[in-house]
């Protein structure tokens, strides 16, 4: 089962999170493969999306944010957009929008950053917004300070945390067809615990970048974790192998009902509301051309079909459609 483990290094300004997604990740892949329109993801796309999902869970569980954390990569290659969304209860969903097929040997740059125009965005969308409040969003390019393309998602996100939050962060990410996993090590902010939403950005934090010897030592240990080890070893073994000389305080793991899980908020009612929003003339035109209206959810693969009778009934009694305002893709 999927699980999240949080820990701190006793007496040191360093914290960590380790996540292993199994059932939650498998559901995403299975639903995509079952979609008759899209089919399964190519291996490099699957690996990228799995790393994004693991990273999203790591960041969401690290900041305790009441709302959705949305990690997006928009590219100028075959991958037009990749999205991983993680709610505060760790329910998650993810999808990729492809422009063309992706080769089995494709790298990150070849998928999303062909002309160095790719971008990574992290959005925090609160559940309870006050009037006029906008989601917080940070955006970084997929290249380093010297303009060289970054070849690993972990490097992109480490760069983001350094640029946006002035916090040293180490990420190790990996995914295959069965597991999406990640390890996050982070230097604690000089003041408080919150980060990512911009509240803890300060000169004190910036002055500490790269200078804390305890964080630097633990970061080197974390970086020694190999992809195969992250995907195949259990959490106990990983922590023992990496940090056997450190004193670690571990918190209650998020497992079972509290564990990350796949969830999608699409429904037939939401799709019906969207069709009503198109207007009766447009809906009738689609039915006349295609025989029915079919809408597929890109996140979960569900396909909703409305024939001529179904579509007509939406406009006879639209007040009966009460749930939602449309699919958020």
Backbone torsions as a table, in degrees:
resi	resn	phi	psi	omega
1	UNK	NA	157.1	178.3
2	UNK	-67.6	150.4	-176.7
3	UNK	-157.3	152.8	176.8
4	UNK	-130.2	132.0	-180.0
5	UNK	-124.5	123.6	178.4
6	UNK	-110.7	146.1	-177.7
7	UNK	-157.1	161.0	174.2
8	UNK	-129.8	157.3	177.2
9	UNK	-95.2	116.5	-171.4
10	UNK	-56.0	123.7	177.0
11	UNK	78.4	2.3	-178.5
12	UNK	-119.4	151.0	-179.9
13	UNK	-82.5	53.3	-174.4
14	UNK	-138.6	136.2	176.0
15	UNK	-128.4	166.4	-179.5
16	UNK	-149.6	157.8	174.9
17	UNK	-140.4	137.3	176.0
18	UNK	-127.9	128.7	-178.2
19	UNK	-125.5	140.0	172.3
20	UNK	-129.7	118.6	179.2
21	UNK	-108.0	121.9	-179.9
22	UNK	-118.4	-77.5	-178.6
23	UNK	-62.1	-41.3	-179.9
24	UNK	-61.0	-42.3	-179.5
25	UNK	-71.3	-41.4	-179.8
26	UNK	-60.5	-38.0	179.6
27	UNK	-62.1	-40.5	178.8
28	UNK	-60.7	-46.5	-178.5
29	UNK	-68.2	-41.0	-178.7
30	UNK	-65.0	-40.9	179.6
31	UNK	-66.7	-38.7	177.6
32	UNK	-65.5	-44.1	-178.7
33	UNK	-64.8	-29.9	-178.3
34	UNK	-81.0	-11.7	179.4
35	UNK	-72.5	117.5	-174.9
36	UNK	-70.5	-17.6	-179.9
37	UNK	-84.5	-42.3	-173.4
38	UNK	-99.7	-40.5	-173.7
39	UNK	75.0	-177.7	-175.4
40	UNK	-71.4	158.9	175.5
41	UNK	-73.4	146.7	168.4
42	UNK	-65.1	155.3	-173.6
43	UNK	-55.6	-47.4	-180.0
44	UNK	-63.5	-35.3	178.1
45	UNK	-67.5	-43.4	177.7
46	UNK	-58.2	-45.5	-179.0
47	UNK	-64.9	-42.5	178.4
48	UNK	-61.7	-48.0	-178.3
49	UNK	-65.0	-39.0	177.6
50	UNK	-61.7	-41.8	177.0
51	UNK	-64.7	-37.7	178.2
52	UNK	-65.1	-42.2	178.9
53	UNK	-63.6	-45.6	178.5
54	UNK	-61.6	-42.5	179.3
55	UNK	-64.7	-40.3	178.5
56	UNK	-61.3	-42.0	177.8
57	UNK	-66.5	-41.0	177.6
58	UNK	-58.2	-48.3	-176.8
59	UNK	-70.2	-42.2	-179.5
60	UNK	-63.7	-44.4	-179.7
61	UNK	-69.7	-20.8	-178.2
62	UNK	-80.7	-27.2	-173.9
63	UNK	-108.9	-12.0	179.1
64	UNK	54.3	52.1	-177.5
65	UNK	-90.9	132.3	-179.8
66	UNK	-86.3	84.6	-179.1
67	UNK	160.5	-165.4	-178.0
68	UNK	-95.8	133.6	168.5
69	UNK	-101.5	121.4	-175.2
70	UNK	-118.5	116.9	178.1
71	UNK	-103.0	123.0	-176.9
72	UNK	-129.1	141.0	169.2
73	UNK	-124.1	118.0	178.1
74	UNK	-107.2	127.6	-172.4
75	UNK	-125.2	172.8	176.9
76	UNK	-115.2	27.4	177.4
77	UNK	-122.6	-155.6	179.3
78	UNK	-58.7	-33.8	176.3
79	UNK	-88.4	108.3	179.8
80	UNK	-76.7	-42.5	-178.1
81	UNK	-154.6	132.5	172.0
82	UNK	-122.9	134.3	-174.3
83	UNK	-134.0	133.8	169.7
84	UNK	-128.1	125.6	-177.8
85	UNK	-120.0	127.0	-179.2
86	UNK	-126.8	122.1	178.9
87	UNK	-82.4	169.8	-177.8
88	UNK	-64.0	-25.2	176.2
89	UNK	-88.6	10.4	178.9
90	UNK	68.9	14.5	166.7
91	UNK	-70.4	144.8	-170.7
92	UNK	-145.7	160.2	173.2
93	UNK	-156.0	162.3	-175.9
94	UNK	-160.7	154.3	178.5
95	UNK	-158.5	163.9	176.6
96	UNK	-132.5	134.3	175.3
97	UNK	-105.0	116.2	-176.1
98	UNK	-101.9	140.5	174.0
99	UNK	-91.9	-39.6	177.6
100	UNK	-142.5	172.6	178.6
101	UNK	-66.0	152.4	179.7
102	UNK	-109.7	130.8	178.7
103	UNK	-70.0	150.2	-177.9
104	UNK	-62.8	-23.3	-178.1
105	UNK	-97.9	7.2	-173.1
106	UNK	-63.5	137.3	174.2
107	UNK	-92.1	174.6	177.9
108	UNK	-56.8	-48.0	-179.9
109	UNK	-61.8	-41.0	-179.5
110	UNK	-68.1	-25.3	178.7
111	UNK	-84.7	-40.2	-169.1
112	UNK	-133.0	-1.5	-172.3
113	UNK	-143.0	46.2	-173.9
114	UNK	-60.2	-43.0	-178.2
115	UNK	-112.3	25.6	178.4
116	UNK	60.8	32.1	178.8
117	UNK	-109.1	1.9	-178.6
118	UNK	-68.3	151.8	-179.2
119	UNK	-136.9	148.0	173.8
120	UNK	-117.1	129.4	-179.6
121	UNK	-125.2	138.2	172.2
122	UNK	-119.1	122.1	-177.5
123	UNK	-116.7	134.6	172.6
124	UNK	-110.6	111.7	-176.2
125	UNK	-110.2	103.7	-175.0
126	UNK	-63.5	148.9	176.7
127	UNK	-70.7	-38.9	-176.5
128	UNK	-118.4	86.2	179.5
129	UNK	-80.1	142.1	169.3
130	UNK	-84.7	160.7	-175.2
131	UNK	-52.6	128.0	178.1
132	UNK	84.5	-5.9	-179.8
133	UNK	-71.1	134.4	178.3
134	UNK	-108.2	149.9	175.5
135	UNK	-60.0	148.6	174.1
136	UNK	-82.4	133.7	178.7
137	UNK	-139.3	135.2	173.2
138	UNK	-119.0	139.9	-176.3
139	UNK	-131.2	135.0	175.0
140	UNK	-132.9	151.7	175.5
141	UNK	-75.4	167.4	178.4
142	UNK	-92.8	37.6	174.0
143	UNK	-141.3	161.0	-176.9
144	UNK	-85.1	-173.2	-175.7
145	UNK	-64.8	-21.6	178.8
146	UNK	-93.6	3.0	178.0
147	UNK	87.6	6.0	179.8
148	UNK	-84.4	132.7	-179.5
149	UNK	-58.3	138.6	175.4
150	UNK	-87.0	133.4	-172.1
151	UNK	-100.5	-3.7	179.4
152	UNK	-130.2	138.8	176.5
153	UNK	-59.1	-38.0	179.3
154	UNK	-57.7	-40.7	179.1
155	UNK	-66.2	-37.8	178.1
156	UNK	-61.4	-46.4	-176.9
157	UNK	-73.0	-34.0	173.7
158	UNK	-62.6	-41.6	177.5
159	UNK	-62.6	-41.5	178.2
160	UNK	-59.4	-49.5	-177.4
161	UNK	-63.1	-36.4	179.9
162	UNK	-70.1	-41.8	-178.4
163	UNK	-72.6	-44.6	-170.7
164	UNK	-89.1	-32.0	-172.5
165	UNK	-119.0	-6.1	-177.0
166	UNK	55.5	39.5	178.7
167	UNK	-124.1	128.6	174.3
168	UNK	-66.1	128.7	-178.6
169	UNK	-139.9	136.7	175.1
170	UNK	-118.3	130.4	179.1
171	UNK	-126.7	136.9	170.9
172	UNK	-125.5	120.8	-174.5
173	UNK	-127.8	148.4	177.2
174	UNK	-160.3	152.0	177.8
175	UNK	-155.6	149.2	169.9
176	UNK	-143.5	-158.9	-176.0
177	UNK	-76.2	-6.0	-177.4
178	UNK	-121.5	-30.0	-173.0
179	UNK	-136.9	140.0	167.0
180	UNK	-121.4	124.0	-171.7
181	UNK	-139.7	159.2	179.0
182	UNK	-161.7	152.0	175.5
183	UNK	-125.4	128.7	177.1
184	UNK	-118.9	128.7	172.4
185	UNK	-121.5	131.5	-174.8
186	UNK	-142.9	137.4	171.7
187	UNK	-71.2	132.6	-179.1
188	UNK	-67.9	145.1	176.0
189	UNK	-59.8	151.9	179.5
190	UNK	-62.5	-35.9	178.7
191	UNK	-126.6	133.7	174.0
192	UNK	70.9	-171.0	-177.5
193	UNK	-121.7	-20.1	-173.6
194	UNK	-76.4	148.8	173.6
195	UNK	-154.3	-171.3	178.0
196	UNK	70.8	-36.9	178.0
197	UNK	-86.9	3.8	175.1
198	UNK	90.5	-4.0	-172.6
199	UNK	-74.5	-22.4	-175.4
200	UNK	-108.3	9.7	177.2
201	UNK	-67.8	123.1	-177.0
202	UNK	-153.4	164.8	177.6
203	UNK	-65.4	-34.3	179.3
204	UNK	-62.3	-43.4	178.1
205	UNK	-63.5	-43.1	-178.2
206	UNK	-63.8	-38.1	-178.8
207	UNK	-66.1	-21.0	-177.5
208	UNK	-90.7	-4.7	-175.2
209	UNK	-58.6	124.7	174.5
210	UNK	75.0	2.3	-171.9
211	UNK	-106.1	-15.7	-176.1
212	UNK	-79.6	114.4	-173.8
213	UNK	-67.2	-31.2	179.4
214	UNK	-67.4	-47.2	177.9
215	UNK	-61.7	-44.7	-178.1
216	UNK	-59.2	-40.5	179.1
217	UNK	-64.7	-45.9	-178.2
218	UNK	-68.6	-34.5	177.4
219	UNK	-62.3	-41.9	178.8
220	UNK	-62.4	-41.4	178.0
221	UNK	-63.0	-44.0	-179.4
222	UNK	-62.6	-40.8	-178.7
223	UNK	-66.8	-16.4	178.5
224	UNK	-77.5	-8.9	179.7
225	UNK	-69.7	122.0	-178.5
226	UNK	-84.0	155.7	-179.7
227	UNK	-54.6	-47.6	-178.0
228	UNK	-62.8	-36.6	178.6
229	UNK	-66.6	-43.3	-179.5
230	UNK	-62.9	-35.6	-177.1
231	UNK	-81.7	-26.8	-170.9
232	UNK	-111.7	-26.4	-175.9
233	UNK	-86.4	150.1	175.9
234	UNK	-76.5	165.6	-174.4
235	UNK	-60.6	-43.6	-178.7
236	UNK	-57.9	-44.5	-177.9
237	UNK	-67.1	-42.1	-179.8
238	UNK	-60.5	-50.6	-177.6
239	UNK	-64.3	-38.2	-179.9
240	UNK	-67.7	-42.5	-179.0
241	UNK	-66.7	-40.0	-175.6
242	UNK	-78.4	-43.8	-165.9
243	UNK	-123.5	36.9	-175.1
244	UNK	-64.9	-21.6	179.1
245	UNK	-92.8	-5.2	-177.6
246	UNK	-99.4	153.7	174.1
247	UNK	-95.8	113.9	-174.8
248	UNK	-112.0	133.8	170.2
249	UNK	-103.6	120.1	-177.1
250	UNK	-104.9	144.4	177.9
251	UNK	-96.8	167.5	179.7
252	UNK	-58.0	124.0	-178.2
253	UNK	-67.8	151.3	175.7
254	UNK	-91.0	102.9	-177.5
255	UNK	-135.1	172.0	176.8
256	UNK	60.4	-127.3	-177.9
257	UNK	-65.7	-25.0	-179.0
258	UNK	-90.1	-3.4	-175.4
259	UNK	-76.2	160.4	172.3
260	UNK	-57.3	143.0	-178.9
261	UNK	-149.8	152.5	176.6
262	UNK	-74.5	137.9	175.5
263	UNK	-157.1	141.2	177.2
264	UNK	-134.0	139.3	-176.3
265	UNK	-96.5	15.0	176.7
266	UNK	-74.0	158.1	178.6
267	UNK	-163.5	164.3	176.9
268	UNK	-62.2	-36.6	179.9
269	UNK	-64.8	-39.8	178.6
270	UNK	-65.8	-40.1	178.3
271	UNK	-65.8	-40.1	177.9
272	UNK	-60.1	-41.6	177.2
273	UNK	-61.1	-39.6	179.2
274	UNK	-64.5	-40.7	179.1
275	UNK	-64.2	-42.4	176.6
276	UNK	-58.6	-37.8	178.6
277	UNK	-65.1	-25.7	177.0
278	UNK	-68.5	-30.2	-176.2
279	UNK	99.5	151.9	-174.4
280	UNK	-66.0	-38.6	-178.4
281	UNK	-62.7	-44.9	180.0
282	UNK	-67.0	-41.3	179.0
283	UNK	-62.0	-44.1	178.9
284	UNK	-62.9	-37.0	179.8
285	UNK	-64.0	-41.2	179.6
286	UNK	-66.0	-43.3	179.6
287	UNK	-62.9	-41.7	-179.3
288	UNK	-64.5	-34.7	-177.4
289	UNK	-80.7	-40.4	-170.8
290	UNK	-112.2	-14.0	-177.9
291	UNK	95.1	-25.5	175.2
292	UNK	-160.7	177.1	174.7
293	UNK	-111.2	121.9	179.7
294	UNK	-120.6	128.1	178.6
295	UNK	-127.0	126.5	177.9
296	UNK	-109.2	136.9	176.2
297	UNK	-81.1	122.8	-177.9
298	UNK	-71.4	-21.1	-178.3
299	UNK	-81.7	-45.3	-173.8
300	UNK	-112.6	-8.5	177.8
301	UNK	85.1	-3.4	179.0
302	UNK	-62.6	140.0	-179.8
303	UNK	-120.0	126.2	-177.1
304	UNK	-112.7	127.8	-178.7
305	UNK	-119.6	135.2	176.4
306	UNK	-124.5	115.8	177.2
307	UNK	-82.0	-174.0	-175.5
308	UNK	-59.6	-40.9	-179.7
309	UNK	-67.9	-44.5	179.2
310	UNK	-58.5	-46.7	-177.5
311	UNK	-64.4	-41.5	179.7
312	UNK	-62.5	-39.0	-178.6
313	UNK	-65.3	-27.9	178.9
314	UNK	-61.9	-33.3	-176.1
315	UNK	-94.9	-13.6	174.1
316	UNK	-74.6	-40.2	-177.7
317	UNK	-138.9	64.3	-177.1
318	UNK	-64.6	-20.6	-178.7
319	UNK	-67.8	-13.7	179.3
320	UNK	-78.1	-13.5	179.4
321	UNK	-90.8	105.7	-170.7
322	UNK	-116.8	-9.4	-173.1
323	UNK	-100.7	127.5	168.3
324	UNK	75.0	174.5	-179.6
325	UNK	-129.8	12.1	178.4
326	UNK	130.2	162.7	178.4
327	UNK	-75.1	138.4	174.6
328	UNK	-98.6	99.5	-180.0
329	UNK	-113.3	NA	NA
